[in-house]
Amino acid sequence: MYFSEFGFDDDLMDGIDAMGYETATPVQEQVIPHIIAGRDIIAAAQTGTGKTAAFLLPVLHKLLSQQHDEHSINALIVVPTRELAVQIAQTLEGITYYTSISFISVYGGTGGALFAAERKALEKGADIVICTPGRMISHLNMGYVKLDGLRYLILDEADRMLDMGFYEDIIKIISYLPAQRQNLLFSATMPPAMRKLANTILKNPAEINIAISKPPEQIAQGAFLVYEPQKIPLVKFVLEQAEFGSVLIFCSSKLSVKKLYEELRKAKFSVGNIQSDLEQDQREQVLLDFRSRKLKIIVATDILSRGIDIEDIDLVINYDVPHDGEDYVHRIGRTARAATKGTAYTFVTDKELYKFQKIEKLIGTDVPRQVVPEQFGPAPAETIASKSKSKSSNKKRKFKRGGPGKGTQGGGA
């Protein structure tokens, strides 16, 4: 379906054309008509499906084509991380270029000047406010944020916000909103806590499920069974085996990020890191250097697995096994975007093997095992829990420059 078929405002269409958008993705095709019709939405859609434009475009169209108070906050987009807020703001900047729509981002940082600037913008009002929960709560507590004219509430990456402990903050923000509004909830997964939140805030919602719980076939996946002390030497080994242009390495804790970053930096790798102890301007500079190829490697927590749009990632390494299958798909989905190929390796300790096998079951793929080089010493053996797997999945596969497991699903980088 072409975007021209939705009947969008002419100025909005100029922005859509300038951004190079032509045909709608499945989530856009299903969600946009419901939003234009005024329905509440609960949509299961992962990063890379086009969900940002799926809620931005119809909301912008309605703001442009219907009367609204230009000095009020008309739409509130709540997101889990600063990075996602920045990405949405960048998308808005392009799409709204030919319109009169105003928007601001409220996601915090250090220094009273930034808080004062956010306060001034919130007091003045804006068509759209993009915010992280904690920062918006800080402003709401001061009493000057007026949300009584709000017409649209969008919760993006809602499952991630719940994972990060923002449920009470979300409910508090909602307590400031008028009862009559349109609610749009987007989430990659639908755990029980998400259903509870949906039942609390949504009214007769249209439910859309765009399931992408399997990695794209062009991602060559591989798993190294290792002991914890073998991880850092193995990362260095993998990075030296081929000329990878851009690499993302995901760790499950900021302490692991810091340790690995320092080890790679000492080894003269072109590396940066992103974790919660860095200031926002530092994070943004790392991403800028990475996009411009000044940095080849970023070591990061899951803060970077969603809410960023960086193409041409050659290699993703899961330094730790992700929490669940959906997180695994999000992490390795940073590579092989825009129909390109990519490689994804996961380091699996003996304590994490059962968790990784559950991930394999979810994605419907036995990830090929890679041989840990002899110089790193003995590696853990596959445990009894995995004996139900097919013989082919238990075969060790040698590390190759071209990627793991050629001839298997997801192989052939």
ZIBEL-V64903 format. One record per residue. N is the residue number from 1. D_FIRST is the distance of its C-alpha to the first C-alpha in Angstrom with 2 decimals. Layout:
{{N & D_FIRST} {N & D_FIRST}}
//
This chain:
{{1 & 0.00} {2 & 3.80} {3 & 6.61} {4 & 8.46} {5 & 7.01} {6 & 8.69} {7 & 11.98} {8 & 13.39} {9 & 16.97} {10 & 17.69} {11 & 19.71} {12 & 17.13} {13 & 14.61} {14 & 17.52} {15 & 17.79} {16 & 14.16} {17 & 14.66} {18 & 18.05} {19 & 16.87} {20 & 14.79} {21 & 11.42} {22 & 8.58} {23 & 5.53} {24 & 5.65} {25 & 8.16} {26 & 8.97} {27 & 11.38} {28 & 9.39} {29 & 6.88} {30 & 10.29} {31 & 12.57} {32 & 11.45} {33 & 11.90} {34 & 15.19} {35 & 16.45} {36 & 15.95} {37 & 17.77} {38 & 20.56} {39 & 20.57} {40 & 22.18} {41 & 20.19} {42 & 21.50} {43 & 19.12} {44 & 20.28} {45 & 18.39} {46 & 20.18} {47 & 20.40} {48 & 17.88} {49 & 14.88} {50 & 13.74} {51 & 15.42} {52 & 17.21} {53 & 14.34} {54 & 13.09} {55 & 16.36} {56 & 17.28} {57 & 14.56} {58 & 14.97} {59 & 18.71} {60 & 19.06} {61 & 17.38} {62 & 19.85} {63 & 22.72} {64 & 22.13} {65 & 21.71} {66 & 24.39} {67 & 28.05} {68 & 29.21} {69 & 32.35} {70 & 32.01} {71 & 35.02} {72 & 33.77} {73 & 31.59} {74 & 28.46} {75 & 26.33} {76 & 27.79} {77 & 26.02} {78 & 28.41} {79 & 28.12} {80 & 30.65} {81 & 31.44} {82 & 32.07} {83 & 29.91} {84 & 26.77} {85 & 27.82} {86 & 28.21} {87 & 24.82} {88 & 23.08} {89 & 25.37} {90 & 24.50} {91 & 20.76} {92 & 21.70} {93 & 24.00} {94 & 21.39} {95 & 18.71} {96 & 21.48} {97 & 23.45} {98 & 23.11} {99 & 23.61} {100 & 26.77} {101 & 25.58} {102 & 28.34} {103 & 28.20} {104 & 30.77} {105 & 31.12} {106 & 33.97} {107 & 34.64} {108 & 38.28} {109 & 40.60} {110 & 44.30} {111 & 46.34} {112 & 46.98} {113 & 45.48} {114 & 41.93} {115 & 42.46} {116 & 43.94} {117 & 40.99} {118 & 38.59} {119 & 40.93} {120 & 41.04} {121 & 37.26} {122 & 37.00} {123 & 39.82} {124 & 38.26} {125 & 34.91} {126 & 31.34} {127 & 27.97} {128 & 26.83} {129 & 29.19} {130 & 28.27} {131 & 31.18} {132 & 32.78} {133 & 34.71} {134 & 38.21} {135 & 38.03} {136 & 36.69} {137 & 39.48} {138 & 41.99} {139 & 40.94} {140 & 40.78} {141 & 44.29} {142 & 45.55} {143 & 44.68} {144 & 42.99} {145 & 39.28} {146 & 38.18} {147 & 35.23} {148 & 36.20} {149 & 33.50} {150 & 30.64} {151 & 27.53} {152 & 25.14} {153 & 26.18} {154 & 23.96} {155 & 25.54} {156 & 23.86} {157 & 25.23} {158 & 27.33} {159 & 28.84} {160 & 30.15} {161 & 31.72} {162 & 33.49} {163 & 34.67} {164 & 36.13} {165 & 38.05} {166 & 36.22} {167 & 36.08} {168 & 39.00} {169 & 37.73} {170 & 34.37} {171 & 36.30} {172 & 38.61} {173 & 35.84} {174 & 34.37} {175 & 37.88} {176 & 37.69} {177 & 34.52} {178 & 34.49} {179 & 33.88} {180 & 31.26} {181 & 28.17} {182 & 24.65} {183 & 24.63} {184 & 21.87} {185 & 23.10} {186 & 21.45} {187 & 23.43} {188 & 23.35} {189 & 25.90} {190 & 27.25} {191 & 31.05} {192 & 33.42} {193 & 33.90} {194 & 30.20} {195 & 30.39} {196 & 33.48} {197 & 31.82} {198 & 28.83} {199 & 31.34} {200 & 33.24} {201 & 30.65} {202 & 27.70} {203 & 27.91} {204 & 26.14} {205 & 23.14} {206 & 19.81} {207 & 19.92} {208 & 17.09} {209 & 18.17} {210 & 16.32} {211 & 19.34} {212 & 20.05} {213 & 23.78} {214 & 24.44} {215 & 24.66} {216 & 22.65} {217 & 24.73} {218 & 25.28} {219 & 27.49} {220 & 31.10} {221 & 32.76} {222 & 36.51} {223 & 39.06} {224 & 42.59} {225 & 45.10} {226 & 47.38} {227 & 49.98} {228 & 49.27} {229 & 51.72} {230 & 50.00} {231 & 46.65} {232 & 47.45} {233 & 49.26} {234 & 46.43} {235 & 43.79} {236 & 45.93} {237 & 46.34} {238 & 42.62} {239 & 41.92} {240 & 44.70} {241 & 43.54} {242 & 40.71} {243 & 39.43} {244 & 36.52} {245 & 34.81} {246 & 33.47} {247 & 34.50} {248 & 33.80} {249 & 36.52} {250 & 36.02} {251 & 39.11} {252 & 39.52} {253 & 42.02} {254 & 42.79} {255 & 46.26} {256 & 44.86} {257 & 42.65} {258 & 45.71} {259 & 47.91} {260 & 45.56} {261 & 44.69} {262 & 48.40} {263 & 49.17} {264 & 46.50} {265 & 47.58} {266 & 51.19} {267 & 50.15} {268 & 48.79} {269 & 45.10} {270 & 42.64} {271 & 41.50} {272 & 40.47} {273 & 39.94} {274 & 37.91} {275 & 39.35} {276 & 40.21} {277 & 43.59} {278 & 42.13} {279 & 41.59} {280 & 38.12} {281 & 38.99} {282 & 40.26} {283 & 37.06} {284 & 34.98} {285 & 37.40} {286 & 37.10} {287 & 33.29} {288 & 33.69} {289 & 36.28} {290 & 34.15} {291 & 31.10} {292 & 33.52} {293 & 35.19} {294 & 38.50} {295 & 38.33} {296 & 37.38} {297 & 37.64} {298 & 36.78} {299 & 38.51} {300 & 36.89} {301 & 36.71} {302 & 33.56} {303 & 33.00} {304 & 31.06} {305 & 29.10} {306 & 26.41} {307 & 25.22} {308 & 25.57} {309 & 23.28} {310 & 25.45} {311 & 24.34} {312 & 26.75} {313 & 28.86} {314 & 31.01} {315 & 32.88} {316 & 32.77} {317 & 36.05} {318 & 36.48} {319 & 40.08} {320 & 40.20} {321 & 38.34} {322 & 35.55} {323 & 36.13} {324 & 33.64} {325 & 30.94} {326 & 28.08} {327 & 29.98} {328 & 30.53} {329 & 26.85} {330 & 26.25} {331 & 29.19} {332 & 28.58} {333 & 24.85} {334 & 26.00} {335 & 26.51} {336 & 24.41} {337 & 21.38} {338 & 18.98} {339 & 19.89} {340 & 23.57} {341 & 26.48} {342 & 28.77} {343 & 31.80} {344 & 32.61} {345 & 36.16} {346 & 37.50} {347 & 41.19} {348 & 42.43} {349 & 45.92} {350 & 47.97} {351 & 47.39} {352 & 43.59} {353 & 43.33} {354 & 42.78} {355 & 39.96} {356 & 38.32} {357 & 38.72} {358 & 36.88} {359 & 33.96} {360 & 34.07} {361 & 34.00} {362 & 30.92} {363 & 28.88} {364 & 30.35} {365 & 31.92} {366 & 35.54} {367 & 35.45} {368 & 37.99} {369 & 41.23} {370 & 42.54} {371 & 46.26} {372 & 47.83} {373 & 50.17} {374 & 53.82} {375 & 54.95} {376 & 53.27} {377 & 55.39} {378 & 54.64} {379 & 51.24} {380 & 50.60} {381 & 50.35} {382 & 47.65} {383 & 48.92} {384 & 49.57} {385 & 46.43} {386 & 44.41} {387 & 46.50} {388 & 44.15} {389 & 41.69} {390 & 41.60} {391 & 44.18} {392 & 41.65} {393 & 40.30} {394 & 43.86} {395 & 44.64} {396 & 45.16} {397 & 43.19} {398 & 44.60} {399 & 42.93} {400 & 41.37} {401 & 39.97} {402 & 36.89} {403 & 35.88} {404 & 36.84} {405 & 36.87} {406 & 35.69} {407 & 34.72} {408 & 33.69} {409 & 30.29} {410 & 29.01} {411 & 31.77} {412 & 32.18} {413 & 31.47}}
//
